[in-house]
Amino acid sequence: MAGRRLSSVLSQMLPSTTAVDSITQQLPDDVVITLAVRTPMCKAGRGGLKDTTLDTLVFKILEQVRIRSNVEPALVEDICLGNVRDGKASYYARAASLAAGFPNTTCASSVSRFCSSGLTATQFIANEIRNGVISVGVAVGAESLSEGNERLSRPFADELLESAEARDCLLPMGATSENVAKDFHISRERQDEYAVESYKRAEIAQGAGWFQDEIVPLTVKKDGNEIVIDKDEIRLGTTYEAISKLKPSFGEYGNTTHAGNASQITDGAAALLLMRRSKALELKQPILAKYVDTAMAGLPPRIMGIGPVFAIPKLLARYGLSLEHDIDVVEINEAFASMAVYCRDHLKIDWTKMNPRGGAIALGHPFGCTGIRQIVTGISECKRRKARVLLTSMCLGTGMGLAGLFVVES
């Protein structure tokens, strides 16, 4: 709290002419990102990571953090893993950190806020640093959907089911996509056009080598053989004509959502190393970006996909920022094309700066990973564009939205 008050006082004393100036000031107590890496995104059940368990995945990404950062492992005081589907994630986070070379003095935990678990882990570590609880920490997001994709082992208790909105939390995610399509008149044609552009952008980015500074190659076992994976498994050459022929996947609820315009089910992990700016300078660490803040917002679970339209304005209003004039790159999770189209159009986002390397429709959506994958990708894209302000946002399966604000430094 003292650090935040000092930053507020300094921001008033220093010359500042715009809202962007206020968030781009470089102060000793800033929480900064000094390493941002991810694994390739691989198709669940058949891709390069299909035989890599969650604990192995977390171990491998943490090992890369230790190796690539050159930070003394004992300086890392806490690790937080964002994961959705595995109730044993806290065990894996702790054991994987020890196996990856972090000492037993480094704490570890897991957090789940559905698809925004990675961004929540980032928020958790950043707030610990900001509040003086720790000096250095790691945020990880990881999901192995090859190991299973079960949501609940039983229905809710009867008392919960008496509430209509609580019952809506049991809706298949595809059903909520169809609700968005119906409620806001998002046609299948518009969804398919959006999806094809996502595939195209990801293919262009991969061909141009833009993902190379994001991805850490991994040696893993697949079908008993040792292989090296070093790139995302993208559906190359996807056309509108091809996906327009796909059958709807949730016919009970509507006829617009299908495998071609929904996020791919994938395995993957991503990680960020965070610390105070003063500590980064002391350790001679490269400063990639500054964590500014996050905002959360709730909405009806039946249209959960449009959470960003509530979370983004809330976050920008806090700093007096304009989405049109002040934000350079926007990463919104493409859980489904219906919600991506609605969020883009409702918020009037310039499509050239929204998901410029494609999103989850093309790259895939390992639930707990995506919130950090977006940050890793966004930092890289901002550097390529020589841009500064990055905004990321996620919808959450039970009707919430989360948004994160970052300043990328050269």
N, C-alpha and C positions, 0 to 999 in steps of 0.2 A: 504493500500500500504506500509506503514511504517513497519508493521508487516511482510509482505512478504519479504521486502528487508533485514530486520534483520535476518529472517530465512535463507535467501540466504547467508548472510555474515557468520552466525554461521556455516552453513553446510560446508563452505570452510575452516573454522578454525578448526572444529572438525575432528578427524581422521576418514576417510572413505575410504574403499577399493573397494566397489561395488556400483552399482546403487541402489540396494535394501537398503544398509546401509543409503543412503541419504534420502530415503523416510521413513525409520523406526525410524529415530532420534526423540526423544520426546522433543519438545520445548514448552515453555509456550504459544505461540500464535497459536499452532495447533488447528484446529477445530476438536472436538471429538464427538463421539456418546456415550451417557451414558444410553440410553434406546432404545431398538429396539423390537417392538411388532407388532403382526398382528392378525386379526380375522381368523377363519377358512375360507377356500375358499368353497363356497356353490353354487350348481347348480342354475343358473338363472331360474326363473319361476316355480321351484318346490322344491328347496332346503330349507335349514334352514333359509336363509335370504330373501326369496322371498317376504315377507311382511314387510321387514325393509327398509324404505325409505332412500334416500341418506343422508338427514339431520340427521336422527336417527343414521345411520351408523357412520357418522363423530362425532356426539355427543358421542357415546359409545366408540369409540377408543380414543378420547381426554380425556374422563373421566378416562379411564384406564391409560393414560399417567400421569395424575395428581395424581391418587392414587398410582401407582406403583413407581413413581420417588421420591416421598417425597420431591420434590422441591417446595418451596413457589410459588404458581401460579403467583403472581405479578412479579416474576423475569423473567417470559417468556414474551418477548417483541413483538414477532411476530409469527404467525402461517401461513403457506402456504399450501394450499390444491391442490394437483394435481388431476384433474378430466377432463374427455374428453367430455362426452355426455350431461352434464346438464349446460345450460347457466346461471342458478341461483346459481351455486356453490359458488360464493363469498358471497351471502346472507347466505347460509347454513354454510359456514366456520365461519362467524362472530357470528351468532346466536348460533351455536353449541358450540363454544368456551366459550361463556358466560354461557350457560346452564351447561356446563361441569365443571364450577367452576373457570374459568379464569376471572380476573377482566376486566372491560371495558378499562383499560389501555393497555391490550394486544391486539395488532392489528391482523387483519386476512385478507387474500386474497386468490384468487385461480389462478391457472395457467394451461394452456393446451398446451402440445406439443404432442398431440396424445398419443400413447402407452407409451411414455417416460415421461408422465406428473409427475409421482411420483419421478423419478430421477431428473427432472427439478425443482420440489419443493425443493428437497434436495440441489441441486446446489444453488438455490435462497437463502435459509436460510444460507447455509454455507458461501456464498459470503457476505451476510450481516454481519455475525459474523467476517469474515476475514477482512472486510473493516471497522470494528468498528462502524457500524450502530446500531447493537444490541449486547448483550452479550449472551443471551439465546434465542433459538427459537425451534419451532416444525415443522417438515415436515410431512405432511400427504398425503397419496394416497388413494382414495376411488372411487368405482364405483358400482352403483346399476343397473345392466343390466336387472334386473327383471322389472324395471320401464320403459324400452323402449330401443331400440337399433337403433334408427333412426340416420342416418348420416347427411343428409341435408334436409331442408324443401322445397328447390327448386333447380333447376340447377344453374350453374354459369351464370353470365351475358355474353351476346354475345361477348363482347370484350375479355373476358377470354377464351372463347371457340375457339377463333381463334388460340390459341396456342395449339399445339399437346400435349405438356407436361402438360399444365394446364388441358386439357381434361383427361389426364391419372390420375389426382388426383380424378376423379370420379369413377375410376375402383373399382369394389368390391375387397375386400382384397383377396378373394379366386382366383380371376383372376390374381392378381400379383403373387400368389403362383404358379399358372400354368405357368406363364411367366418364373419364375425362373426355374421350372422343365424343360421347353422346352429349354431355352437358355443355361442351364448348364448341361443338360442331367442327371437330377436326376429322376430315375425311381420310379414308385409307390412302387416297392418292397423295395427299399432302404428307402423310406419314412416310409413304414409300419414297417420295422425292427427297425428304429429309434423310432417310436412312441411306439411300444411294450416295448422297453427298458425304455422309460420314465415312462410308467405305472408301470413297474416292480420295478424301483428304488423308486418311490413314495410309493408303497405298502410296500416295505422293510423298508423304512424310517419310515413310520407310524407304522408298526408293532414293530419296535425297539424302538419307543418312541423318535425318534430324533427331532420331531416337537414340543415336549412338551414345550421347553423353548422359542419357537417362538410365540405360540398361547395363546391368552388370551380368556378364555371361556366367552361367552356372554349369557345373558338371553334376549330372544326376543320373539315376538309373531308370531305364524304361524297358519293360519287358525283359528284365534280367541283363540288359546291356548298358554299358556306361556311355552316355552321350553328352554333348555340350549344346546347351540351348543359348542362343544369343540374339534372337529377334522374336517379335510378336507374331502369333499365328493369326494372320488376317485372311479373310475371304477375298482373295484377289480377283479383280475383274467382275465384281458384282454389278449387275445392271438393273435398271428399273423393270425391264421386260421380264427378267428372271424372277425377281421377288414378287412381282405383281401376280404371278401364277401360284404362289404359295397359299395353302389353305389356312384360314384363321385358326389360331391355337386355342381360343377360349370361346367357342361357338355358343356356349350357354349364356354368355354375357354380351356378345357382340361379334362383329365380323370384320374388324379392322386391324387387330393385333395378331402378328404371326412371327415366326422364327426369323424372318428377314428384317423386321423393323423393331425388334426388341433387343435388349442387351444380350450379348453372348454369355453363356455360362462358362466361366473360365477359372483357372487357378493362377495365383500370383501373390507377390508380396512387394512392399515398398517401405522405405525407412527414411527418416530425417534425423540429423544430429542437431540439437538445439542448445544454445547457451547464451549468456549475456554478451553483449558486444564487447564490453571491457575484458571479459574472459577470452573471447575469440582473438582479440588483439594481443593479449598476453601470450596466448598459445600459438600465435602466428597462423591462425586458421583462416582460410578464404571465406569471406562473408558473401553468401549467395543471395540471401533475401532476409528481410525483416518481417517477423510476424507482427501484425497490427492488432487484430481482434477477430472475434467470431460473434455471430448472433443466431439465436434460435427462434422458431415460431411454430405454433401448432395450427392444424387445420383438420377438417373432417377426414377420417381414415379412408373413406370410400373414394376420395380423389387425392390420395396421398402424393401422387406424382408431381403436383404443382407446388410443392413446398417451397421451392426457390422464389416464387413470386411474393411470398410473405417474408422470408428470411432476408433476401437481398435488400429490399428497401429499408428494412429495419436497421441493417448494418450500415448502409450508406448514409442514412439520416443521422446516425450517431456522429458522423464526421463531416457532415455537410457536403458529401460527395455526389457528383452526378454520374450516373451510369453511362450517359452519352459522351460526356466531355472528359471525365477524369479516369475512367477505367480503360486500360489498354488491352488486356486479355481476360476473357471470361471462360471458365471451365464449369459447365453445368452437366451433371451426370445424365447420360442418356439411358435411363432405365428403360424407357419406352419412347418411341418417336412421338406418340401422342402428347406426352408431357413436355418433351423437348420443344416441339413446335409451339405449344401453348406458352411455355415460359419465354421463349424467344420473342414471340409476337406480342404477348401481353406486356412484357417489359421493354419492348421496342429496342431489342439488342441488335446492333450491327452484326450481321451474320459473319462478316469477314473476321471478326475478333472473338467469336464464340466457337469454342472447340475447333480451332484451326487445324489441328492434327487428327481430327476425328475424335469420337468419344466411345462410350461403352458399347454402342451398337456394333462398331467395327473392331474395337480393341478388346472388348469383353469387360465383365463386371464381377471380379472376385469381391464379394460384398465388403468385407472388412478392409480390403486393400484400396479400393477406389478413391476414398477420400484423400489418401496420401499420394496415390498415383497421379491424381489431378494436380496436386501441388508440384510434384516432380516435373510433370510435363509442362505445366504453366511456367515454371521458372525457366526451363530450357527454351520455351517459345518466346518468352519476354526477352531473354538474352539474344536470341536470334534476331528479334525485331528491334533491339536496342530500346525496349519499352520498360516501364517502371512498375505500373500498378496492376496487380493480379487479383482477380476475384474468383473464388471457387464456391460451388454450392451443390448441395445434395438434397434429394427427397428421402424420406424415411418411411419404411413400410407401414407403420401404424399411424401415419398422418402427422408428420413434422417436417420442418425444413431447417437446414443449417447452412450458414454461409461463412466463408473465411476471407480475410483481407490481408494481402501481403504486398510488400514493396521489394522489388527485385533490384539488386545493386550490381553495378558493372564490375 
